[in-house]
Amino acid sequence: MDKNPTIGYLPDERPPFWKLILYAIQQVIVMFPATVAVALITGFHISTTIFASGLATLCFLFVTGRQIPLYYGSSFSYIAAIAGLMASESLAGSSLNEKISIAQFGIIMSGLVSIAAGLIVNRFGKESIEKILPATITGPIAMVIGLTLAGTALGDATSIAIDNAGTISVADDKVALAKNMAWIVSLVTLLATILFSVYLKGFIGQLPLILGPILGCIAAYIIKLSTGIDLFKILPETAASGFFSRPIFTLPKPSWMAVAAIMPIAIATIPESTAHIYQLDIYVNDLARKKGTEKKYDLANKLGLNLIGDGIGDMVSGFVGGPAGTNYGENISAMAITKVFSVPVLIAASIIAMLISFITPLINSIYAIPTAVIGGLEIYLFGAIAAQGIAIMVEKKVDLFSAKNIAIIATIMIIGLGGQYQFSGSIPFFGIEIPCVAGAAIFGIILNIILSIGSRKKA
């Protein structure tokens, strides 16, 4: 008899009720920082974003037949496209909800890209996706997405509070001092988040995106007490009161501009979602083997179903007013550490997330976080997105001495970054405005197809 049986829960196993609730809360905590950060950066409603995350996860779990234990959250890959669209001159006179409605349409359409990729995988095999979207395309696209946000990160890092009238809330003679204080807050946030992510271990090591901003807010509060400079954001006049309030739901408004800006970004999330399902397959089958079960959890061959579920998640989130997203590596890490891969736990986490979105004091406290804190976080996160692009190419062993690969990578990088810094994100081309990331992605795909004509696969 095994005196030390392996403790853990496989996808089709259900923990006792109170354990299930605790495990579910843990999954919500792990999801929370990144999902909320996307809402803060893009300007989407925080309560709606949290609600959409839970609802999209529920839909994902049921669409995939409760076979794949993954949690859906807001993706950083879409931030540049969504933020750029909402800040564009053509929407200058629109209200926040009108801007979100237009972005929603692009988010819903982006779900079709993932669904199409899933159908292709189901029909032709997973190798078919790698032919259309090799690492020489997805890697540099991820790098472009991160690097085009560099200016936003540094701008937010030095941002000071504005009042409801849109004016700076400090006296003119204190603006320079306030900006210096903002630098201190953003640097405290940045360094704390980095140190926590590098040195903390175990469950608490999964929470640097909560702990870092908490230290940043503490620094901002100390500055407020010592200098009188208040960097905390002033709640909008429309902020909800009371303990419970309904999230703000908006309906999508058709816009081809939003489709062009947002839809191609789904290309960059496909490799990420693919890597997650392969990771999960290894972890789950390792636990099954250690528990001595004869059942085989063949998750790797459910890649097509995973991509279809991911696309459905985008469409559901976009329909209610949430950002585009993907399944979360943070939640996979939490499951790997705790060995809890139970789908019922994730269903409970989805419901808890939706309930949290109705708690007004929590939502208002998140709204009040200083922009400088978000800026410090952005420096790290946006750089991490770019680094992920490098990791994709390293993982796939991309030959950087190949003339074909160099041509594809080089043109994607320059079109993407050049479009951002020369044309503010939209490249003028024969009378139309093409979002720089979308233009870089489309050009890279076309160039790869052209350069692949007549080439033979190496043995």
Secondary structure, DSSP 8 states (H G I E B T S, - for coil): --SS----B-TT----HHHHHHHHHHHHHHHHHHHHHHHHHHT--HHHHHHHHHHHHHHHHHHTTT-----EEE-GGGHHHHHHHHTSGGGTTS-HHHHHHHHHHHHHHHHHHHHHHHHHHHHH-THHHHHHS-HHHHHHHHHHHHHTTHHHHHHHHT---B-TTSSBSS-GGGHHHHHHHHHHHHHHHHHHHHHHHHH--TGGGG-HHHHHHHHHHHHHHHHHHHH----S----TT---SSB-----------HHHHHHHGGGHHHHHHHHHHHHHHHHHHHHHHHHHHT-------GGGHHHHHHHHHHHHHHHHHHT---EEE-HHHHHHHHHHTB--HHHHHHHHHHHHHHTTBHHHHHHHHTS-HHHHHHHHHHHHHHHHHHHHHHHHHTT--TT-HHHHHHHHHHHHHHHHHHHHHTTEEEETTEEEEHHHHHHHHHHHHHHHHHTT-----
